[in-house]
Amino acid sequence: MDRSREADDHRFLPIAKAIGLFRRLLFEWWAVALLVLALTCGLTLAGATARADDALYDLVVELRAPPASDQILLVTIDDASLATLGQWPWPRTVHAQAIEALAASQPAAIAYDVLFTEPGRAAGEDAALAGALRRTRVALPVLFDAPGMNGRAFETRIPIAPVADAAAALGQVALPHEADGTARAVLLGVRDGSRMWPHLVEQTYRLAFGRPSSAWQRGSARGEMSVLVPYRATGAYRTVAFGDVAAGRVPPAFVRDRIVLVGAAAGGLGDRHEVAGAGTLPGVEVQANLLNAMLADRFIREAPLPIRLVAGALPGILLLLMFWRLKPSAALLASLAMFALIAALPVLLVVTAGVWIPPTIALIGVMFVYPLWGWRRLHTVDKAISWELSRLSADLGGTVAQEQSRLDHAGRNALALSGSIAALRDLKKLVGDTIEGVADPLVVTTMEGDILVANSRAEALLAQDATVRAALYGIPTVNDLMALDGRHFSHRRTPLTDANGAQRGWIHLLAEITGIRAIERDRAQALEFLSHDMRSPQATIITLLEASADSGFDADTADKIAYHARRTLGLAENFVQLARLRDTSFDPEETDLHDCIAEASDASWPLASKKQVRIVTSAGEPCCVAGERHALTRAFLNLLDNAVRFSPAGAEIRCGIDRTSGDTVFEAWVEDAGPGISEERLKDLTGRFGPLAGSAPGLSVGLGLAYVRTVAERHGGRLQYAAVGPHGSRFTLALPALASAVTR
């Protein structure tokens, strides 16, 4: 009874250990998960990674920037204009002259980013400027003075009365800068306590189009007037100098119907801002980028706080879920893939949807999860190794077990390892015997070519042949080596790596292929025989029959002799072409299938005309593939030759090309009116020397269809057969279309 209970205890012990391990693992998983949630949510709420996220944002923001609109024209107060018109500030009459010149060119609207909050120095200046402003649609900026009076954040100063009254609209140009001094957002509207001031560019947009921008409408609905602008670098927009405009040197067509932004760009004059992704820009180019984003309606919006909290914690939690199922190597790959996904996803969201989700916290979560969970696994592995080494050492005898009891954990593992090393020595002997047992010469070398191990066959070969020894150094230029005694070897080299996967040498196998080379020489001689010696007599027979009217044969017999001679000549030619096709590398070029079918049809015309068979080809748009024109033409010629030979007199053979799979595959087909192909012969229709069923038993396609199938496979396509009722066959050559042809 006690022995039975002890057996039951041993039987259920692994189950109990597994349950205990699962509970411990589950507890540790929840602990790591809660730590990840606390870390990522705390960092998100505290904004601890704002600087890193801003740096990443600055790298990708330009990807969202739309192309510079042709509707925007900058009139810059640059150094050349200052040199021409004099020191700043200029008289108001200069500004009036420039506005008059712009108004004459009929722009869509003008944003004049120059402050006129003080009266002009000369009498009549302000009136002249006001008169010019009334002749076109001009928006002027207002100035915010900070701090304001009576505890207000700022005071609003509008242009002087004559100028402000003449302007079509007034707008603010406030540009908030973040802690690092970089401007990323623009305020579409600012409330000063008494009214809402739209941005100068927003006012200009309304003057040009008669309605608020889409960005303003969305901001009003959400109660959020701050937008992230995707800036382009300086020099992106069409620009003319203020001096050229004032002097009338700008053609009216250059200004007509465009939105004109006037502002300072000269060094030391006007405001300059460090903006995200574009460096330092003058204020007029900042306004141009905002207008460009309005025209294209391409802004960037930072994701709300709940989404950022989820995005920060979710990758780490997903990794923890995957760690339940993945092995350590797969877990590392999953972590790297998650890391890459976290880095790439914000870029994709910015480019495609204009949404910015800061990725740094999610990256920190992943970097926190993997080592923490890896440490837990490492602890488990250490325990498992200790257990296995202890078992291995115990198998060596009771003396070793006694020694282990006197040592610490590391000493016990070291003692167990010594037993493993002894087993490795046995393994080395086994490897050496295996290498010696290889029938071909086998050499193991260092990276420099020094020999580590070689079997006796390799030693004998290397001792007598310096050419083979030289092949073991450096990168082999050829794989086929010929020894001094005339033997041929195929040199196959495989990397030799250490336990860490680093390459430490090469394994060279010199497989003897002397017999294969002899067979190849015999094959080449056979091809030469077919190419010349066998075809020459057939050509002579045909020439004699065609040149001599008095051949001693009646016309029917002479035709049959000529037919079979041509048949034999064609078989030899097909055999040679098929062999050459399989021996040469694929060298494609842009080829139109219509041209190939037309050439094959022209070549088949004499035989078709003699048999009174009509070949009909359908024209169409070019169907281009990446192919070998000669091989494709010959493939269609073989199909047409079979179709003509097996079609009855007076029949019609049709050829055409269909587009399938969304114009990515061209199906070139040849359809005849022959007797068709029997079921038993369809089993090896495209085999070499395959028969073709017909009215005359024994007729064969020889190598024709084998050549067509080889051409199809060589081009990444396939050859298909279909019966056509009531009589006839349809062969289809399906080939992938050229990429440019699909685009068209």
C-alpha positions in Angstrom: 0.0 0.0 0.0 2.9 2.4 0.9 4.7 1.6 -2.4 1.6 2.3 -4.4 1.1 5.7 -2.7 4.8 6.5 -3.4 4.4 5.7 -7.0 1.3 7.9 -7.2 3.3 10.7 -5.6 6.1 10.4 -8.2 3.6 10.3 -11.0 1.8 13.5 -9.9 4.9 15.4 -8.9 5.6 16.8 -12.5 2.0 18.0 -12.6 2.3 19.7 -9.3 5.5 21.4 -10.4 3.9 22.5 -13.6 1.0 24.0 -11.8 3.3 25.8 -9.3 5.4 27.1 -12.2 2.4 28.4 -14.0 1.1 30.2 -11.0 4.5 31.8 -10.4 4.8 32.8 -14.0 1.3 34.3 -14.0 2.1 36.3 -10.8 5.3 37.6 -12.4 3.5 38.5 -15.6 0.9 40.6 -13.8 3.7 42.2 -11.8 5.6 43.2 -14.9 2.4 44.3 -16.7 1.4 46.6 -13.8 4.9 48.0 -13.7 4.7 48.8 -17.4 1.3 50.5 -17.0 2.5 52.6 -14.1 5.7 53.6 -15.8 4.2 54.5 -19.2 1.1 56.3 -17.8 3.2 58.2 -15.3 5.7 59.4 -17.9 2.8 60.4 -20.2 1.0 62.4 -17.6 4.2 64.0 -16.4 5.3 64.9 -20.0 8.8 63.6 -19.1 9.7 62.7 -22.7 8.5 65.9 -24.3 12.0 67.0 -25.5 12.7 63.6 -27.1 9.3 63.5 -28.7 9.7 67.0 -30.0 13.0 66.1 -31.5 11.5 63.2 -33.3 8.5 65.3 -34.4 10.9 67.9 -35.9 12.5 65.1 -38.0 9.3 63.9 -39.6 7.1 67.0 -39.8 8.3 68.1 -43.2 7.0 64.8 -44.6 3.5 66.1 -44.0 4.2 69.5 -45.6 2.2 69.9 -48.9 4.1 71.1 -52.0 4.6 74.8 -52.2 1.4 76.2 -53.7 1.7 78.2 -56.9 -1.1 80.5 -55.6 1.3 82.0 -53.0 3.7 84.9 -53.8 6.1 86.4 -51.3 7.1 90.0 -51.6 10.2 90.2 -49.3 11.7 93.3 -47.8 15.2 92.0 -48.4 18.7 93.5 -48.3 18.6 94.5 -52.0 15.3 96.4 -51.4 16.9 98.2 -48.5 19.9 99.1 -50.6 17.5 100.5 -53.3 14.9 102.2 -51.2 16.9 103.4 -48.3 17.2 102.7 -44.6 14.2 101.2 -42.7 11.6 102.4 -41.8 10.5 103.6 -45.2 8.0 106.5 -45.7 4.4 105.3 -46.0 4.4 106.6 -49.6 6.8 103.8 -50.5 4.4 101.2 -49.1 1.5 102.9 -50.8 3.4 102.8 -54.1 4.0 99.0 -53.7 0.4 98.4 -52.8 -0.7 100.4 -55.8 1.6 98.3 -58.1 0.2 95.1 -56.6 -3.4 96.3 -56.9 -2.9 97.0 -60.5 -2.0 93.4 -61.1 -5.2 92.2 -59.5 -4.1 89.7 -56.8 -6.6 87.5 -55.0 -5.6 89.1 -51.6 -2.7 90.7 -49.9 -1.3 90.1 -46.3 0.9 93.1 -45.5 2.9 91.9 -42.5 4.2 95.4 -41.5 3.1 97.3 -38.4 1.5 100.7 -38.8 0.7 101.4 -35.2 2.4 104.8 -35.1 1.6 107.9 -37.3 3.8 108.6 -40.3 6.6 111.1 -40.0 5.5 113.3 -42.9 2.1 114.8 -43.5 -0.1 113.0 -46.0 1.8 109.7 -45.7 -1.0 107.9 -43.8 -3.6 109.3 -46.1 -1.7 108.0 -49.2 -1.3 104.6 -47.6 -5.0 104.5 -46.7 -5.9 105.5 -50.2 -3.8 102.6 -51.7 -5.3 100.1 -49.2 -8.9 101.0 -50.3 -8.1 100.0 -53.9 -7.5 96.3 -53.1 -8.1 93.6 -50.5 -5.3 93.9 -47.9 -5.1 92.4 -44.4 -2.9 94.2 -41.9 -1.5 92.8 -38.6 -2.3 93.9 -35.1 0.3 94.0 -32.3 0.0 92.3 -28.9 2.0 94.1 -26.1 2.7 92.0 -23.1 2.1 92.3 -20.2 -1.1 94.2 -20.4 -2.7 96.6 -18.0 -4.8 95.8 -15.0 -3.6 92.2 -14.8 -4.3 91.4 -18.4 -1.9 89.1 -20.3 -1.5 91.6 -23.2 -2.8 94.7 -24.8 -4.0 94.8 -28.4 -2.7 97.7 -30.6 -4.3 98.1 -33.9 -2.9 100.2 -36.8 -3.6 103.9 -36.7 -7.1 105.0 -37.5 -6.8 106.0 -41.2 -4.9 102.8 -42.1 -7.0 100.5 -40.0 -10.2 101.9 -41.5 -8.9 101.4 -45.0 -7.7 97.8 -44.5 -10.0 95.0 -45.6 -9.2 93.0 -42.5 -7.0 92.9 -39.4 -5.4 89.9 -37.9 -2.9 88.8 -35.3 0.4 87.1 -36.0 1.1 85.6 -32.6 3.5 82.6 -32.7 3.9 80.7 -29.5 7.3 79.2 -28.8 7.8 76.1 -26.7 10.3 75.5 -23.9 13.1 74.7 -26.4 12.6 77.9 -28.3 11.0 76.2 -31.3 7.7 77.2 -32.8 5.5 74.2 -33.8 2.0 75.4 -33.4 0.1 78.5 -34.7 -2.8 80.2 -33.0 -5.6 80.6 -35.6 -7.4 82.8 -33.2 -6.6 84.7 -30.0 -9.2 86.3 -27.6 -8.0 89.5 -25.9 -11.0 89.7 -23.5 -13.2 91.8 -25.8 -13.1 90.0 -29.2 -11.6 87.1 -31.1 -8.7 88.1 -33.4 -8.3 85.6 -36.3 -4.8 85.1 -37.6 -3.6 87.4 -40.4 -3.3 84.5 -42.8 -6.9 83.4 -41.9 -8.1 86.8 -42.7 -6.2 86.8 -46.0 -7.7 83.4 -46.8 -11.2 84.8 -46.2 -10.5 87.8 -48.4 -9.3 85.5 -51.2 -12.1 82.9 -51.0 -15.0 84.6 -49.2 -15.2 82.0 -46.4 -13.3 80.8 -43.4 -10.7 78.1 -43.8 -11.5 74.4 -43.0 -8.9 74.6 -40.2 -10.8 77.5 -38.6 -14.1 75.7 -38.9 -12.8 72.5 -37.3 -11.1 74.6 -34.5 -14.2 76.5 -33.8 -16.2 73.3 -33.5 -13.7 71.7 -31.1 -12.9 74.9 -29.2 -9.2 74.5 -30.0 -7.6 77.2 -32.2 -4.0 75.9 -32.0 -2.8 73.9 -35.1 0.5 72.1 -35.8 1.9 73.4 -39.1 4.1 71.2 -41.4 6.8 73.7 -42.4 8.9 73.6 -45.5 12.5 74.9 -45.5 13.3 78.5 -46.6 13.2 79.2 -50.3 10.3 76.9 -51.0 7.9 79.6 -52.2 7.8 81.9 -55.3 9.5 85.1 -54.2 10.1 88.6 -55.6 11.9 91.6 -54.0 9.9 94.5 -52.6 12.1 96.9 -54.5 11.2 95.3 -57.8 7.4 95.5 -57.0 7.7 99.2 -56.0 9.6 100.0 -59.2 7.0 98.2 -61.4 9.5 95.6 -62.6 7.2 92.6 -61.8 4.9 91.5 -64.7 1.2 91.7 -63.8 0.7 88.1 -64.9 3.2 87.1 -62.1 0.8 88.6 -59.5 -2.6 88.1 -60.9 -5.0 85.9 -58.9 -2.2 85.0 -56.4 -2.3 85.5 -52.7 0.5 88.0 -51.9 2.3 87.9 -48.6 4.5 91.0 -47.9 7.0 90.9 -45.1 10.6 91.5 -43.9 13.3 88.9 -44.8 16.4 91.1 -44.5 19.0 90.2 -41.9 18.4 92.0 -38.6 15.0 93.3 -39.8 11.7 91.8 -38.8 11.0 88.7 -36.7 12.7 85.4 -37.3 11.6 82.1 -35.7 13.1 78.7 -35.2 10.4 76.4 -36.5 9.9 72.6 -36.4 11.8 70.8 -39.1 12.7 73.8 -41.2 15.3 75.7 -39.2 15.1 79.5 -38.8 12.4 81.3 -41.0 11.5 84.9 -41.3 8.0 85.8 -40.3 6.7 86.1 -43.9 7.7 82.5 -44.6 6.1 81.4 -41.4 2.9 83.0 -42.7 3.4 81.4 -46.1 3.7 77.9 -44.6 0.5 78.5 -42.6 -1.3 79.6 -45.8 0.1 76.7 -47.8 -1.3 74.3 -45.1 -4.7 76.0 -45.3 -4.8 75.8 -49.1 -4.0 72.1 -49.0 -5.8 71.5 -45.7 -2.8 69.5 -44.5 -2.2 70.1 -40.8 -1.0 67.9 -38.0 -3.0 67.2 -34.8 -1.5 65.7 -31.7 -3.5 62.7 -30.5 -5.7 63.3 -27.3 -4.4 62.2 -23.9 -6.4 59.0 -23.7 -5.0 57.8 -27.0 -1.5 58.7 -26.0 -1.9 56.8 -22.8 -3.0 53.7 -24.7 -0.3 54.1 -27.3 2.3 54.3 -24.6 1.3 51.2 -22.7 -0.1 48.9 -25.4 3.1 47.8 -27.1 4.6 46.6 -23.9 1.5 44.8 -22.9 1.3 43.1 -26.4 4.9 42.0 -26.0 4.2 40.5 -22.7 1.2 38.6 -24.2 3.5 37.3 -27.0 6.2 36.2 -24.5 3.8 33.6 -23.3 4.1 31.7 -26.6 7.4 32.8 -28.1 10.9 31.3 -27.7 13.7 33.6 -26.6 15.0 34.1 -30.2 11.5 34.8 -31.4 10.9 37.1 -28.5 13.9 39.1 -29.4 12.8 39.4 -33.0 9.3 40.3 -31.8 10.8 43.0 -29.6 12.9 44.4 -32.4 9.9 44.3 -34.7 7.7 46.1 -32.2 10.5 48.6 -31.7 10.6 49.2 -35.4 6.8 49.4 -35.6 6.6 52.0 -32.8 9.3 54.1 -34.6 7.6 53.8 -38.0 3.9 54.1 -37.1 4.0 57.7 -36.0 5.8 58.6 -39.2 3.1 56.9 -41.3 0.3 58.5 -39.2 1.8 62.0 -39.7 2.2 61.5 -43.5 -1.1 59.8 -44.2 -3.5 61.1 -41.5 -1.8 64.1 -40.0 -2.0 62.7 -36.5 1.1 62.8 -34.2 1.4 60.2 -31.5 4.6 60.6 -29.5 6.5 57.3 -29.6 9.2 57.7 -26.9 7.2 56.4 -24.0 6.1 53.3 -26.0 9.8 52.7 -26.9 10.7 53.0 -23.2 8.0 50.5 -22.3 9.3 48.0 -24.8 12.9 48.6 -23.6 11.7 48.0 -20.0 9.6 44.9 -20.8 12.1 42.8 -22.7 15.1 42.8 -20.3 12.8 42.4 -17.3 11.1 39.4 -18.8 14.4 38.2 -20.2 15.9 38.2 -16.7 13.1 36.0 -15.4 13.7 33.6 -18.3 17.5 33.6 -17.7 16.8 32.7 -14.1 14.7 29.8 -15.2 17.3 28.7 -17.7 20.0 28.8 -15.1 18.0 26.5 -12.8 17.3 24.2 -15.7 21.0 24.0 -16.7 22.1 23.4 -13.1 19.6 20.6 -12.9 20.7 19.0 -16.2 24.4 19.3 -15.4 23.8 17.8 -12.0 22.0 14.9 -13.7 24.8 14.5 -16.2 27.5 14.6 -13.5 25.5 12.1 -11.4 25.5 9.7 -14.3 29.3 9.6 -14.2 29.4 7.8 -10.8 28.9 8.1 -7.2 32.4 9.6 -6.6 31.4 12.7 -8.6 28.2 13.0 -6.7 30.1 12.9 -3.5 32.5 15.6 -4.7 29.6 17.8 -5.8 28.1 17.9 -2.3 31.3 19.7 -1.0 31.1 22.5 -3.6 29.0 25.6 -4.1 26.6 26.2 -7.0 29.3 27.4 -9.4 31.6 24.6 -8.4 29.0 22.0 -9.0 28.2 23.4 -12.4 32.0 23.4 -13.3 32.4 19.8 -12.2 29.4 18.8 -14.3 30.8 20.7 -17.2 34.0 18.7 -17.1 32.0 15.6 -17.8 30.4 17.4 -20.7 33.8 18.3 -22.1 34.8 14.6 -22.0 31.7 13.9 -24.1 32.8 16.7 -26.5 36.1 14.9 -27.0 34.3 11.8 -28.0 32.2 14.0 -30.4 35.4 15.4 -31.9 36.7 11.9 -32.6 33.3 11.1 -34.2 33.6 14.2 -36.4 37.1 13.3 -37.4 36.1 9.8 -38.4 33.1 11.2 -40.3 35.4 13.6 -42.3 37.7 10.8 -43.1 34.8 8.8 -44.4 33.8 11.4 -47.0 34.5 10.0 -50.4 35.6 13.3 -51.9 38.5 15.6 -50.7 37.3 17.7 -47.8 39.3 20.5 -46.2 38.5 22.8 -43.2 40.5 26.0 -43.2 40.7 29.3 -41.3 39.6 32.6 -42.9 43.2 33.1 -44.0 43.4 29.6 -45.7 45.4 27.7 -43.1 44.3 24.1 -43.0 42.7 22.9 -39.8 41.4 19.5 -40.8 41.7 17.5 -44.0 40.9 13.9 -44.9 43.5 11.7 -46.6 42.1 12.2 -50.1 42.4 16.0 -49.6 46.0 15.7 -48.3 47.0 13.6 -51.3 45.5 16.1 -53.7 47.0 19.1 -52.0 50.4 17.6 -51.8 50.7 17.2 -55.6 48.7 20.2 -57.0 49.4 23.8 -56.2 46.4 25.0 -58.3 44.0 23.3 -55.9 45.9 24.7 -52.9 45.6 28.2 -54.2 41.8 27.8 -54.5 41.6 27.5 -50.7 42.8 31.1 -50.2 40.5 34.2 -50.7 37.3 34.2 -52.6 37.1 31.5 -55.3 36.8 33.0 -58.8 35.5 29.7 -60.4 33.8 26.7 -58.9 35.2 24.2 -61.5 38.8 23.2 -60.7 41.0 21.0 -62.9 43.8 19.1 -61.3 47.1 18.5 -62.9 46.2 14.8 -63.5 43.1 15.9 -65.6 40.5 15.3 -62.9 37.7 17.9 -62.5 36.4 19.0 -59.1 33.4 21.2 -58.1 34.6 23.5 -55.3 31.8 24.1 -52.8 32.6 26.3 -49.8 30.5 26.5 -46.7 31.1 28.9 -43.7 32.5 27.5 -40.5 31.1 29.2 -37.5 31.9 29.0 -33.8 29.4 28.5 -31.0 28.4 32.2 -31.0 27.7 32.1 -34.7 30.7 34.2 -35.7 32.5 32.9 -38.8 35.9 31.4 -38.1 36.8 29.6 -41.4 35.5 27.6 -44.4 34.6 24.0 -45.1 35.8 23.1 -48.6 34.3 20.1 -50.4 36.0 19.2 -53.7 33.4 17.0 -55.3 34.9 15.1 -58.3 32.9 15.7 -61.5 35.3 14.3 -64.0 32.6 11.9 -65.3 30.1 14.8 -65.5 32.5 16.9 -67.6 33.0 13.9 -70.0 29.3 13.6 -70.4 29.0 17.3 -71.1 31.7 17.1 -73.8 29.8 14.2 -75.4 26.6 16.3 -75.3 28.3 19.3 -76.9 29.6 17.0 -79.7 26.1 15.6 -80.1 24.7 19.2 -80.4 27.3 20.0 -82.9 26.4 16.9 -84.9 22.7 17.9 -84.8 23.5 21.5 -85.6 25.6 20.8 -88.6 26.2 17.3 -89.7 22.6 16.1 -89.3 20.9 19.2 -90.7 23.2 19.6 -93.7 22.0 16.5 -95.6 18.4 17.4 -95.0 18.9 20.9 -96.3 20.6 19.3 -99.4 17.7 17.0 -100.0 15.2 19.9 -99.9 17.5 22.0 -102.2 17.8 19.2 -104.8 14.0 18.6 -104.8 13.2 22.3 -105.2 16.0 22.9 -107.9 15.4 19.8 -110.1 12.1 19.5 -111.9 13.2 16.0 -113.2 14.0 14.3 -109.9 12.6 10.9 -110.9 9.8 11.2 -108.4 6.2 12.1 -109.0 5.0 15.4 -107.5 3.3 13.8 -104.5 6.3 11.7 -103.6 8.6 14.7 -104.0 6.4 16.7 -101.7 6.4 14.0 -99.1 10.1 13.6 -99.2 10.5 17.4 -98.9 8.0 17.5 -96.0 9.8 14.8 -94.0 13.2 16.4 -94.7 11.9 19.7 -93.5 10.3 17.9 -90.5 13.6 16.3 -89.6 15.4 19.6 -90.1 12.9 21.3 -87.8 13.3 18.6 -85.1 17.0 19.0 -85.2 16.7 22.8 -85.0 14.2 22.6 -82.1 16.5 20.2 -80.2 19.5 22.5 -80.7 17.5 25.6 -79.7 16.0 23.9 -76.6 19.4 22.8 -75.5 20.9 26.2 -76.0 17.9 27.8 -74.2 18.5 25.7 -71.1 22.3 26.4 -71.2 22.2 30.2 -71.5 21.3 32.8 -68.9 18.0 34.8 -69.1 18.7 38.1 -70.8 15.3 40.0 -71.1 14.4 43.2 -72.8 11.2 45.1 -73.4 9.3 43.0 -76.0 5.9 43.5 -77.5 4.0 40.2 -77.8 2.1 41.5 -80.9 5.4 41.9 -82.7 6.5 38.4 -81.9 3.1 36.9 -83.0 3.3 39.0 -86.3 6.9 37.7 -87.0 5.8 34.1 -86.3 2.7 34.5 -88.5 4.8 35.9 -91.4 7.3 33.0 -91.1 4.4 30.4 -91.1 2.7 32.0 -94.1 4.4 29.9 -96.8 3.4 26.6 -95.1 -0.1 27.9 -94.4 -0.6 29.3 -97.9 0.5 26.0 -99.4 -2.0 24.1 -97.3 -4.7 26.8 -97.9 -4.9 27.6 -94.2 -5.6 31.2 -93.1 -3.9 32.7 -90.1 -5.8 35.6 -88.5 -4.1 37.8 -85.9 -5.9 40.4 -83.8 -4.3 43.8 -83.4 -4.4 45.8 -80.2 -2.5 48.0 -77.8 1.1 47.1 -77.1 1.5 44.1 -74.7 5.0 44.4 -73.4 6.8 41.8 -71.3 10.4 41.5 -70.1 11.4 38.8 -72.4 13.7 37.4 -75.1 12.3 38.4 -78.4 13.9 35.5 -80.4 12.8 32.8 -77.9 9.2 34.2 -77.7 8.9 34.5 -81.5 10.2 30.9 -82.0 7.7 29.7 -79.3 4.8 31.3 -81.3 6.2 29.9 -84.5 6.1 26.4 -83.0 2.5 26.8 -82.0 1.5 28.1 -85.4 3.5 25.4 -87.2 1.6 22.7 -85.2 -1.7 24.5 -85.8 -1.1 24.7 -89.6 0.0 21.0 -89.8 -3.0 19.6 -88.0 -5.7 21.9 -89.3 -7.6 20.8 -92.4 -7.3 22.6 -95.7 -9.4 25.8 -95.8 -9.4 26.1 -92.0 -8.8 29.3 -90.1 -6.2 29.7 -87.3 -6.8 32.6 -84.9 -4.2 34.3 -82.7 -4.7 37.0 -80.1 -3.7 38.4 -76.7 -6.0 38.8 -73.6 -5.3 40.9 -70.5 -6.1 39.2 -67.1 -5.4 39.7 -63.4 -5.8 43.4 -63.5 -3.6 43.8 -66.6 -0.7 42.1 -64.8 -0.7 39.0 -67.0 -0.9 38.7 -70.8 -2.4 35.6 -72.3 -1.2 35.1 -75.9 -3.2 32.3 -77.5 -3.3 30.3 -80.8 -6.5 28.5 -81.7 -6.7 25.9 -84.5 -9.4 23.8 -86.1 -7.5 20.5 -85.9 -8.7 17.2 -84.5 -7.8 18.0 -80.9 -5.8 15.9 -78.4 -6.8 12.6 -76.8 -7.0 12.2 -73.1 -4.1 9.7 -72.9 -1.8 12.0 -74.8 -2.6 15.0 -72.6 -0.6 13.3 -69.8 2.7 14.2 -71.3 1.7 16.9 -73.8 4.8 19.1 -73.3 7.3 16.4 -72.7 10.3 16.1 -74.9 9.3 14.2 -78.1 5.7 14.2 -76.9 3.1 12.9 -79.4 0.2 15.0 -80.6 -3.1 13.2 -81.5 -4.4 13.7 -84.9 -6.0 12.1 -87.9 -2.8 10.4 -88.8 -1.4 8.1 -86.1 2.2 8.6 -85.3 2.3 12.4 -85.9 4.4 14.1 -83.2 5.2 17.6 -82.1 8.7 16.4 -81.3 10.3 19.2 -79.2 8.0 22.0 -80.3 5.7 22.1 -77.2 8.6 21.3 -74.9 10.4 24.4 -76.3 7.3 26.5 -75.8 6.9 25.3 -72.2 10.5 26.0 -71.4 10.2 29.5 -72.9 7.1 30.1 -70.7 8.8 28.9 -67.5 11.9 30.9 -68.4 9.8 34.1 -68.5 7.9 33.3 -65.3 4.8 32.2 -67.1 3.0 29.0 -68.1 1.7 27.1 -71.1 -2.0 26.0 -71.0 -4.1 23.8 -73.3 -7.8 23.8 -73.8 -10.0 21.9 -76.2 -12.2 23.9 -78.5 -15.5 22.5 -79.5 -16.5 20.8 -81.7 -12.9 20.4 -83.0 -9.7 22.2 -82.4 -7.2 23.1 -79.7 -6.2 26.3 -78.0 -2.7 26.8 -76.6 -2.2 29.8 -74.3 1.1 31.3 -73.3 0.5 33.3 -70.0 3.3 35.8 -69.3 3.7 38.5 -66.6 3.3 42.0 -68.0 6.1 44.5 -67.8 5.7 46.9 -64.9 5.6 49.9 -67.2 2.9 48.2 -69.3 0.7 47.7 -66.2 1.1 51.4 -65.2 0.0 52.5 -68.7 
